[in-house]
Amino acid sequence: MIKQSRQYLESAISKTKTHDQKMRANLLLRAFEYYEASVYTYLSSQKYNKMISDETEALEFIRLTLQGGAMAGKRTKLLDDFENDSVLMHPLSIDEKYLSPLRSDAWGSASLWPVYPWLEKSQKVRSRLEEISHSGWNIFASQAKNILEKYKDEQNQ
């Protein structure tokens, strides 16, 4: 549904005939980006309430976790970008204590640890975590390094 909504908005932009139409359509797309980022961020924090049962699920778990983290950052940046825009600004200050759940800083900060049991079973999962561990200084690279370190320590025992 989200992907289709984005496609509709992009299609509307491509069909505009005047500068004003294009500006309005781009404004709608820009506003949509916040809700798109919110959906993907929230979904990544809700992705698995069950055990990961195969390699495909483990790799999908990793993909969704990384996507959620990226979208959480985008969501926060958009909130900051919209702060002084009278059209795009959030109607309520979500930094207020009683509205802080709307900010949901924890969304998208899910752990990669649920894939740990798949390190022994899957070279693809190990390789993906290796890639992530070398991706720079971020929470997911740090988690991947810790997971791989624990796995290697257990293998050496």
SERO-4910 file (N, C-alpha, C, O; in steps of 0.05 Angstrom, whole numbers):
BEGIN
 pado doro    nc1    nc2    nc3   cac1   cac2   cac3    cc1    cc2    cc3    oc1    oc2    oc3
  Met    A     16    -24      0      0      0      0     17     25      0     11     45    -14
  Ile    A     39     25     16     56     48     17     71     52     -9     72     75    -20
  Lys    A     81     30    -20     95     32    -46     76     42    -68     84     59    -84
  Gln    A     52     33    -68     32     41    -88     25     71    -84     22     85   -104
  Ser    A     23     79    -59     17    108    -54     39    125    -65     34    146    -78
  Arg    A     64    117    -60     87    132    -71     86    133   -102     90    154   -114
  Gln    A     80    111   -114     78    110   -143     56    129   -154     60    142   -174
  Tyr    A     33    129   -140     12    148   -148     21    177   -146     16    193   -164
  Leu    A     35    184   -124     44    211   -121     65    218   -142     64    240   -154
  Glu    A     84    200   -147    104    205   -168     91    207   -196    100    223   -212
  Ser    A     70    191   -200     56    193   -226     42    220   -228     42    232   -250
  Ala    A     30    229   -206     17    255   -206     36    277   -213     30    296   -228
  Ile    A     60    276   -202     81    296   -208     88    296   -237     91    317   -250
  Ser    A     91    272   -249     98    270   -277     76    280   -296     82    286   -319
  Lys    A     52    281   -286     29    290   -303     22    319   -299      3    329   -312
  Thr    A     37    333   -282     30    362   -278     36    377   -304     54    370   -319
  Lys    A     21    399   -307     25    415   -331     35    443   -325     47    456   -342
  Thr    A     31    452   -301     40    479   -294     60    477   -271     62    457   -257
  His    A     74    499   -268     93    501   -246     79    499   -219     89    485   -201
  Asp    A     56    512   -216     41    511   -190     32    483   -184     33    474   -161
  Gln    A     22    468   -205     14    441   -200     38    423   -191     35    407   -173
  Lys    A     60    427   -204     84    412   -197     93    418   -168    100    400   -153
  Met    A     92    443   -161     99    451   -133     80    438   -113     89    428    -92
  Arg    A     54    438   -118     35    426   -100     39    396    -98     38    385    -76
  Ala    A     43    383   -121     47    354   -121     73    347   -106     73    327    -92
  Asn    A     94    362   -110    119    357    -96    115    361    -66    127    347    -50
  Leu    A     99    380    -58     94    385    -29     79    361    -17     85    353      5
  Leu    A     60    350    -32     45    327    -23     64    303    -20     63    288      0
  Leu    A     82    300    -39    102    278    -37    120    282    -13    127    263      1
  Arg    A    128    306     -9    146    312     14    132    305     40    145    294     58
  Ala    A    107    313     42     92    306     67     88    276     70     90    265     92
  Phe    A     83    263     47     80    234     48    106    220     58    104    199     71
  Glu    A    129    231     51    154    218     59    156    214     90    167    194     99
  Tyr    A    144    232    105    145    229    134    128    205    142    137    189    159
  Tyr    A    104    202    131     87    180    137     98    153    127     96    133    140
  Glu    A    111    154    104    124    131     93    146    122    112    148     98    119
  Ala    A    163    140    121    185    134    139    174    124    166    185    105    177
  Ser    A    152    135    175    139    126    200    130     97    198    134     81    216
  Val    A    117     91    176    107     63    172    130     43    172    129     23    186
  Tyr    A    150     49    155    172     30    153    188     27    179    197      6    186
  Thr    A    190     50    194    204     49    219    189     33    239    200     16    253
  Tyr    A    163     38    241    146     23    260    146     -7    253    149    -24    271
  Leu    A    142    -13    228    140    -41    220    166    -56    226    166    -80    233
  Ser    A    189    -43    224    214    -56    229    216    -64    259    229    -84    266
  Ser    A    203    -48    276    204    -55    305    184    -76    312    185    -87    334
  Gln    A    166    -83    294    146   -103    299    149   -128    282    132   -146    282
  Lys    A    172   -130    268    175   -149    246    173   -178    254    160   -194    239
  Tyr    A    184   -186    276    183   -215    282    175   -219    311    190   -211    330
  Asn    A    153   -230    315    145   -238    343    146   -268    345    134   -280    363
  Lys    A    161   -281    328    164   -310    328    194   -316    323    210   -299    317
  Met    A    200   -341    326    228   -350    320    233   -349    290    215   -354    274
  Ile    A    257   -342    283    265   -342    255    270   -372    248    286   -386    260
  Ser    A    255   -381    227    255   -410    222    273   -419    199    277   -443    195
  Asp    A    283   -400    183    301   -409    161    319   -386    153    316   -363    162
  Glu    A    338   -392    135    357   -373    126    345   -349    113    353   -326    117
  Thr    A    324   -354     96    310   -332     82    298   -312    102    300   -288     99
  Glu    A    286   -323    123    274   -306    144    296   -290    159    292   -267    166
  Ala    A    318   -303    164    341   -289    178    351   -266    161    356   -244    171
  Leu    A    354   -271    135    364   -249    117    343   -227    114    350   -203    113
  Glu    A    318   -234    114    296   -214    112    295   -198    138    291   -174    138
  Phe    A    299   -212    161    300   -198    187    322   -177    186    318   -154    195
  Ile    A    345   -184    177    368   -165    175    360   -142    157    365   -119    164
  Arg    A    349   -147    134    341   -126    115    321   -107    128    324    -82    126
  Leu    A    301   -118    140    281   -101    153    292    -84    176    284    -61    180
  Thr    A    310    -96    191    322    -82    213    338    -58    203    337    -36    214
  Leu    A    354    -62    182    370    -41    171    352    -19    158    357      5    161
  Gln    A    331    -28    144    313     -9    132    299      8    154    296     32    150
  Gly    A    291     -5    175    278     10    197    297     30    209    288     52    216
  Gly    A    322     23    213    341     42    224    345     66    205    346     89    214
  Ala    A    347     61    179    350     83    160    325    100    160    327    125    159
  Met    A    302     88    161    277    104    160    273    119    186    261    141    186
  Ala    A    282    108    208    280    123    234    297    149    232    288    170    241
  Gly    A    320    147    220    337    171    217    324    190    198    324    214    203
  Lys    A    312    180    176    299    198    157    275    212    170    270    235    166
  Arg    A    260    197    186    236    207    199    244    230    218    231    251    218
  Thr    A    265    226    233    274    247    251    284    272    236    278    294    244
  Lys    A    299    267    214    308    289    198    285    305    186    286    329    185
  Leu    A    265    290    176    242    304    164    227    321    185    219    343    179
  Leu    A    224    310    209    212    326    231    227    352    235    215    373    238
  Asp    A    253    350    235    270    374    239    267    393    215    265    417    218
  Asp    A    267    382    191    265    398    166    238    412    165    236    435    156
  Phe    A    217    399    175    190    410    174    184    430    196    163    444    195
  Glu    A    201    432    216    196    448    239    189    477    234    171    488    247
  Asn    A    201    489    214    196    517    208    179    521    182    177    543    171
  Asp    A    167    499    173    150    501    149    121    500    158    112    480    169
  Ser    A    107    522    153     80    525    163     60    504    152     40    498    164
  Val    A     67    493    128     50    473    116     57    445    126     39    429    131
  Leu    A     83    439    128     92    412    133     97    406    163     99    383    171
  Met    A     99    427    179    105    422    208     85    404    221     61    405    214
  His    A     94    388    240     77    371    255     58    388    271     67    408    283
  Pro    A     32    383    272     13    400    286     18    402    316      9    422    328
  Leu    A     31    383    327     36    383    356     66    380    360     79    366    344
  Ser    A     76    392    380    105    389    386    108    362    399    101    358    423
  Ile    A    120    344    384    122    317    395    146    314    414    153    292    423
  Asp    A    160    336    419    181    336    439    169    340    467    183    336    487
  Glu    A    144    348    469    131    350    495    130    323    508    126    303    495
  Lys    A    133    323    534    135    297    549    111    279    544    114    255    539
  Tyr    A     87    291    544     63    274    541     58    264    513     42    247    508
  Leu    A     73    276    494     70    267    466     95    252    456     97    245    432
  Ser    A    114    248    474    139    235    465    135    207    452    151    200    435
  Pro    A    114    192    459    110    167    444    106    171    414    112    153    398
  Leu    A     97    195    406     94    201    377    121    204    364    124    197    340
  Arg    A    140    213    379    167    216    367    179    188    363    193    183    342
  Ser    A    174    171    381    182    142    379    211    139    370    216    126    350
  Asp    A    229    150    385    258    148    379    267    119    379    287    112    366
  Ala    A    253    102    394    261     74    395    253     58    370    263     36    365
  Trp    A    234     69    355    226     55    330    250     52    312    265     71    309
  Gly    A    253     30    300    275     26    281    301     19    294    322     16    280
  Ser    A    302     17    320    327     11    334    328    -18    343    341    -25    363
  Ala    A    315    -35    328    313    -63    335    341    -76    334    360    -66    322
  Ser    A    343    -98    348    368   -112    351    371   -133    329    352   -144    319
  Leu    A    396   -137    321    403   -158    302    407   -185    316    410   -206    302
  Trp    A    407   -185    342    413   -210    357    395   -234    351    404   -256    353
  Pro    A    370   -230    343    353   -254    337    364   -272    315    356   -294    312
  Val    A    383   -262    299    394   -279    278    418   -295    288    429   -311    273
  Tyr    A    426   -291    313    450   -304    323    449   -335    319    470   -346    310
  Pro    A    427   -348    324    427   -378    320    433   -386    291    440   -409    286
  Trp    A    430   -368    273    433   -374    244    462   -371    235    468   -378    212
  Leu    A    479   -361    252    508   -358    244    520   -386    239    535   -389    220
  Glu    A    514   -404    256    525   -431    253    513   -446    229    526   -463    217
  Lys    A    489   -439    222    474   -454    201    477   -441    173    472   -455    154
  Ser    A    485   -416    172    484   -402    146    508   -384    141    513   -365    155
  Gln    A    523   -391    120    545   -374    111    535   -347    101    548   -327    105
  Lys    A    511   -347     89    500   -322     78    494   -302    101    499   -278     99
  Val    A    483   -313    123    477   -295    146    503   -285    158    505   -261    164
  Arg    A    523   -302    161    549   -293    171    561   -272    153    572   -252    162
  Ser    A    560   -277    127    571   -258    108    557   -231    109    570   -210    108
  Arg    A    531   -232    112    516   -207    113    523   -191    138    526   -167    138
  Leu    A    526   -205    161    535   -191    185    563   -181    183    569   -160    194
  Glu    A    580   -195    169    608   -185    164    607   -159    149    620   -140    156
  Glu    A    590   -158    128    587   -133    112    578   -110    130    589    -88    129
  Ile    A    558   -116    146    547    -95    163    568    -86    184    570    -62    190
  Ser    A    583   -105    194    603    -98    214    625    -79    203    638    -65    219
  His    A    628    -78    177    648    -61    164    635    -36    152    648    -22    135
  Ser    A    610    -31    159    595     -9    146    600     19    159    586     38    152
  Gly    A    618     20    177    623     46    190    615     45    219    611     24    231
  Trp    A    614     69    231    607     70    259    577     77    262    569    100    259
  Asn    A    562     57    268    533     60    273    524     37    291    539     18    296
  Ile    A    500     38    301    490     19    320    490     -9    308    495    -29    322
  Phe    A    483    -11    282    481    -38    270    509    -50    265    512    -74    267
  Ala    A    528    -34    257    555    -44    254    566    -54    281    579    -74    282
  Ser    A    561    -39    302    569    -46    328    556    -73    337    570    -90    348
  Gln    A    530    -75    332    516   -100    339    528   -123    324    533   -145    335
  Ala    A    531   -120    298    542   -141    281    570   -150    291    575   -174    292
  Lys    A    587   -131    298    613   -137    308    611   -154    334    625   -173    337
  Asn    A    593   -146    352    590   -160    377    579   -188    373    588   -207    385
  Ile    A    560   -191    355    548   -217    349    570   -235    337    572   -258    346
  Leu    A    585   -225    318    606   -241    305    628   -249    325    639   -271    324
  Glu    A    635   -230    343    655   -235    363    646   -258    382    662   -276    388
  Lys    A    622   -256    391    611   -277    408    611   -304    394    618   -324    405
  Tyr    A    603   -304    369    602   -329    353    631   -340    351    635   -364    354
  Lys    A    650   -324    344    678   -333    341    689   -343    368    703   -364    369
  Asp    A    682   -330    390    691   -339    416    680   -367    422    693   -384    433
  Glu    A    655   -371    416    642   -397    421    654   -418    403    656   -441    411
  Gln    A    662   -411    379    674   -430    361    702   -439    370    710   -461    365
  Asn    A    715   -421    384    743   -427    393    743   -441    420    765   -449    429
  Gln    A    721   -446    432    720   -460    458    721   -490    455    721   -504    474
***
